[in-house]
Amino acid sequence: MVFSSLYFISFFLPLNLFFYFFMPSIKAKNIEMLVFSLIFYSWGGPRYLLLLMGMVFIAWFSSLQIARRENQRKRKGWMIAGCVGLVVILGVFKYLTFILTNIQAVVPVFPAVPQIVLPIGISFYTFQLLSYVVDVYRREVQAQRKYWMLLLYAGLFHQCIAGPIVRYEHVANELENRSVKLSMLGNGIRRFFVGLAKKAILANSCASIADSLLPASAQELSGVPAAGLWMGSLLFMLQIYLDFSAYSDMAIGMGQMIGLNYEENFRYPYMAVSIKDFWSRWHMTLSTFFRDYVYIPLGGSRLSKLLNIRNLFVVWLLTGFWHGASWNYVLWGLYFFVFLLVERAFLGKALKKLPSIFGHFYALVVVYFGWILFRSENLSNIPVILKGMFGGNENGFMDMQTEILLKNNIFFIVFAILACTPLFKAGKELLLKWYSRRGRIAYPVYAGQVVLVLLLWGLSVLALVGNSYNPFLYFQF
């Protein structure tokens, strides 16, 4: 089950909220949320639920042992044991097939490689449990003595599938004691439906166009005209942001509906003026996780220049691997590692002396080509795309099919680009300021938000019913 499904938005979520608000106490509300979360997670198969429960048990038990001991050596031993247990399980399910496949490529006599199905959300809830165990060891949070409460934290259906990575310290108090104001409920509903529309209408439509312009095989790619490759890569760049941020918007919105405040995960990353700035805006909970639990424990920037480079290399190698068990993700992570090193060496200082437009253009170009690496699980596609962008495949600049596709979607593409900027948010804030300066209550703005939610709901349902729905197709050249 995914958030952007008709079943979820028309049955599961309304039923969850209906029962939630009739529960008489926080404990009852938490039990209700746990039951719905376990149903949600077991939708893809009960065995994945057992895996989640087992990993939560490892974190729960090891953290209790840490909390019961004063001896630092024993505390550290239980922390290492808990973290190793979680990482090994993640490694088996996410990376074992990849590792064995690469060994088999070198050693052909190696036995057949098992195809292990990747459990939904395992990367996200594993990182949450790792942060919890380490924070208990650091005495930054109290160990949770109730197993079912830790299971609720890790398995809460809002964020266990696609993030954000929620640290226990940020929600520990709210899990035990929270309330929901009407304004918070309204903001949560609006945020959820904005995210739903970003996914169902914008991201899915971007994906449809990108897939038609960037086929999977290198042979088909070599025949795509240069304009098609450039626009296909742009549409994938838009899709990846709209898709990832949509799930975070929906998770944050659902959290607000029941009084939980999750951290922001995206802050208009395509407005960045450097690669360092980009990564302070993109998937922020993942960036801070690697900073606090990998980079700083390795010594951060306090060590020599060479060791600092080593620390950055480890972080970006792991960042690449975290996104997927494929060499293109490793290249993608190391690609950004190189640019961050260059910025540290001299480019960052140079960009600060120039107007921000230069830094913005540089960041967009670097990120744009980075997404080509991210998309190309077949590494042979990368040189084909790059050559084809400059006519190196004798593929020409434009053909009739590509021209028609781009003309039919030009208004949609412009809107999708604007949706990646703070333009619409800034417009709403300007209206609210305008009303506040005149001492008026901004009823038209609030009414407009209600209309917006209803409109987004309707368009999203149309998109989900028809698998894809692009209202901009009514505006064509």
N, C-alpha and C positions, 0 to 999 in steps of 0.2 A: 504494500500500500504506500502511495506517495501523496504528498500534500496536494499536488496538482491533479487529483483524480476526482471524478464526479462523486464517487462513493464517499471519499473523505469529506468533501466540502458540503455535501447534501445530507449525509447521514452520520458519519463517525464523529466529526467535530461538533455539530449541533447537539447530538446525543450526549457527548462528553460534557459540554458546557451546561446542558439542562440538568443533568444529575449533579454536577459539581456545585451549582449554586443552591441546590436544595440540601446539600450536606450540612449538618448542624454544627460541625466543629472543624478546626484545621486538621486534626487527625483523620477525621472521616473524609475530608476533602483529599488529603494525601493518599489515603487508601483507594479512593475512587480514581485518582489520577494514576496510581500504580496499576490498578486493574486494567484501565484503558491502555496504558503504555505497554503492558505485557501482551494484551490482545493485538495491539498495533504491531509490535515487534515479531510476534509469532505468526503473523499473516503470511510471511514467506516460507514458513516451516518451523515446527516446534523445536527442531534441533538447534536452530540459531538462538532461540530463547534460552535453551539449556547452556549454550556457550556463554551468552551474556551473563547469566546467573552464576556460572562457574567463575568467570573472570572477576565479577563483583565480589564473590566469596574470597578469592585470593587477596584482593585489595582490602576487604573488610578485616579478614583474619590477621594479615601481616600488620596492618595499622594498629589493631588492638594490641598485638604483641609489642610493637614499638612504644605505644603509650604506657604499657605496664612496666617498662624497664627504664631504669635510670642510667645504667651502664651504657656509655656512648658506643662502645664497640658492639654490644649486643643490639642496640637500637639500629646502628648502621647495618648490621648483618641482616636483620629482619627487613629493613628498607630495601637492601639489595635483592634479597630473596623475593620480595613481593614484586619489585620492578622487573626482575629477570623472568619471573613466571609470566607476567603480562606480555612482555616483549617477545618471549619465545612463542606464545600462542599466536600473537599477531604475525610473527614471522612465518609460522607454519601455514597459516591460512592465506596470507597475502603474498608471501615471497618464495615459499618452498618450490612451487611449480616453476617459477622464473629461474631460480638458482639451479634446479635440476636440469632444466632445459638447456641452460648455458653450459653445464658440465657435459651433458650428452653431446652438445655440438663439438666439444673438444675430445671427448672420449666416447666414440660411437657405440662401444660395446656396453655402455651404461644401460641398465634396464629401462623399461618403459616409464615415462614420466606420468605420475598421477595428476589428474585434472581436479584440483581442489576448488570448490565453489567459494567465492569470497563472501562472507557474511555481511549483510547490510550494516553500514555504520560502524564497523569494527575499528576503523582508524580513529574515529571521533571519540567513541566511548573508551577506547584504550588510553588515549592521551588524557582524557579527563581523570581516569583512575590513576594513571601514573602521577599526574600533578597532585592528586589527593594524597597518595602514599608519601610522596616527597614532602609535601607541606606538613603532614603529621610529623614526619621525622624532624623537620625544621622547627617544629612547635609553632607553626603559623596558623594551624587550625586544630581544633579538638577532634580526636578520633570519634567517629560516629559509632555508637554502641549498638544501634539497631540495624541489623542487616537489611531489613526491608526499606529503611530510609536511604541507605546508600544505593540500593537497587533503584529506588525512585530517582535519585540524583543522576545516576549513570544512564538509566533506561528511559527517562522522560521523553515521550515521543516527540516533543517540540523540537529537540535539537540532537537526538541520538543518531539521526540519519545523515544530516549534512551540515551540522554545526549551527551556530558557532561553538567553539570549544569552551565550555563553561567551567570555570574553576569552582571548586567547592566553597572556597572562602567568599566568593561573590554571592552565593545563593544560600549559604548555610543558615543564616538568620531568617531569610524569607521562607525557606522550607518549613521552618518551625512556627513562624509568626508572620502573617501577612494579611493584608486586606486590599480590597479593590474599590477604588473610587470610580464614579460614573465616567469622569474624564479619561481615566486610565483605560477603562473598558472600551470607550469610544476610540481612543488612539490605537489600541490594540487591534480593533476590528478594521480600522482604516489601514493600518500598517500591513495586516494580513492580506487584505484584498489588493493593495498596491503590489505586494510581492507576488500574489497569485496572477495578476494581470501581466507583470513582468515576465513570469515564467510561461504562462499559457499562450499569451498573444505575442509578446516581443521576442523572448528567447527561442521559443519553438519555431516562430516564423524565420528568425535569423538562421536557425539550424537548418531549416528546409532549404533556404537559398544557398547557404554555405555548402551543404552536401551536394547540391546540384552543380555547383561551380568547382568543388574540390572533391572529385571522386576518389575512391579508396586506392585504386591500383595506379602504379606509376605509368603504365601504358596509357590509361585513360587521361591521366593528368597531363601527359606530354602533348595531347591534342587540344587542351583548353587554351583559348587565346589569352594573351598577356593581361588584358583588361579583366577577364574572368578570374584569373588567379589573384590579381590585386584586390578585386572586390570580394571574392570568396574569402580571402584571408581577413579582410576588414569585417565581413559579416561574422566570421568565427570569433574575431576579437570582441565584437559586440555581444555575441551569443554567450561567450564564456563568462563575461561580467554579469550580464542580465540573469543568466541561469544561477550562478553561484550566489549572487546578492539577493536574488528572489527568495531562495530557500532561507537565507538568514533573515530577510524581512518577515517572512511568514512565521519563523520560529520566534523572533522577537515579539511580533504581534500577538501570537498565542500566549507567550509568557505574560505579556501585559494584561491580557484578558483575565488571568487568574492571580495577578499580583506579583509575578516574578519579573525581575529586571535583568535581562541578559545583556552582555556587552555588545556594543556595535562591532560589526565584523568588516564592513566596507565603508570607506569615506571618500567616495568619488575618486577612485585611483587614477582614472584617465585624466584628471586635472593635475597630476604630479608634475614637478619641475625637475626631477632627477630620479634615478632608479632607487636611491635610498628613500626618497620621498614616496615613491610608488609603493614600496614595501612597508611603509608606515601607514598606508591607506588600504592595501589589499590584504584580505584574509588576516586581519589584525590579530585575532586570537591565536592563529597558528604562528605568526611571527613572534608574538610575545612569549608563546610557549617555548619555542626554540631558543629565544634569548635567555629566558629565566631558568630553563632546565637543561640546556646543552651549552650554549655559548658562555654564559657567566661561570657555571661550574668548571668548565675547561680552563678558565682563567681570563676570558674576555679579552679586553684590550690592555689589561694590566701587565701582560707579559711582554717579552721581546717582540719585535716586528715580525720575525719569522714564525714564532709560535702563535701570534695573533692571526697571521695568514692561515696557519693550520686550523685554528679554531673556526674561522670563517668558512674554510673549505669543508670541514666536517658538517657545519650547519647547513650549507647549501647542497651538499651531497645528500644529506638526510631529507632536506626539503623536497628535492627532486624525487627521491624514492618514496616519500610519503604519499605523493600524488598518484603513484602507480608503479607496478612492478614491470617496468619496461625501460630500455636504454634511452629512449627519447626523453623520458622524464628526468633521467639523470643528467643528460646533456642540457636540458632546460634549466635545471637548478644550477649547474656549473656555469652556464651562459651568464646568469645574473651574478654569480660569484665574480667572474672576470670584470664585469662592468662596475661592480661595487669596489673592487680593488683599484680600478682606474680612477674612479671618483675620489677615493681616499688619497691616491697618490697626487693627483693634480687637477683632474677635471672638475671635481666638486667646487674647489675654490674659484676656478675660472668661470663656472656657470653663475656663481653668486655675483660676479662683477658685471654680468651681462643682463639686459632686460629679461624678465621671466619667460617671455615668449620663446626665447632660444632654448631654455631648459625644458620647457613644455614640449617643444617640437622634438628635441633629442630624446626625451623619455618616451614619447609616443612611438617614435621610430624603433627604439630598442625593444619596447614591449611588443609592438606589432610583429617584428620578426621572431621574437621569442615564442609567440603563440603558434607560429609555423612549426617550430620544434615540438611544442606541446601536442599538437594535433597529429603529428606524423609518427605513429607507433611503428610503421614500416619505415625504417631509416632511409631506404632508397628513395622515398618520396621527397625528401628534403631537397636534394640537389635538383630534382626534376622541377619542383615548384620554383626554386630560386632562379634557375636558368630560364624557365618559361616566363617569368615576370619581365625579363628583359629580351624576350624573343629568341632565346638560345635554343629552343626546341623546334625552331622553324614553324612556330604555331601562330604567327601573326598577332595583331593587336586586338582585333574585334571580329566576331562573326555575328550573323543575324540572330541566332538563338540567344546569345549572351546579351546583345543589344536590347532585344525585346524584354528579356528577364529584368534587366536593370531599369529600363524605362517604366515597366509595370510596377516596380517596387521603389522608385526613387523617393516618393513621399514617405513611405514606411522607413526607408533607410535614414532619411533626415530626422524623422521622429525618434528612431532608435538611438541615433547619436545624441540627440538632445536629452534623452532619458538617462544617458550616462553622465550627465552634468547636473550641477545643483540649480539649474535654471528654474524648474517648476517649484522647487522648495523655496527658492529666493522670491519668486513671485507671490507665493502664499504669505511669506513673512512680511513682504512689503505691504500687502493689503491689510494685514493685522496691525502693522505699525500705523498705517494711514488712519484706520478706525480709532486706534488708541489715542492718537494725537488730538483727535476731535472729541474725545471723551465718550465715544460710542461703543456699544457692544457689537462685535462683528458678526451679527446674525447672518448676513448674506454669505460670509465666508464659511461659517459652520454649516449652513444649509447647503452650500456648494459642495462641502465635503461629504454630506449625506448623499447627495445626488451622484457624486463621483464614485462612492462606494457601490451604489446600486448599479451604476453604469459599468463599472469594472466587473462586478459580479455577473451581470448579463453577458458582457462580451467574453468573459472567461468561460462561462458555461457553453456559449456558442463554440468557442475554440476547442473545448474539451469534447463536446459532442461530435464535432466534425474532425477531430484529431488536430486540425489547424484552422485558424480563422484569422484573416488579416483584413481589418476594416478599411485599411488604406488602399486595398485593391480597387475600391470604388472610385479612387482618384488616380487616373492614369493619363498618360500622354496619348 
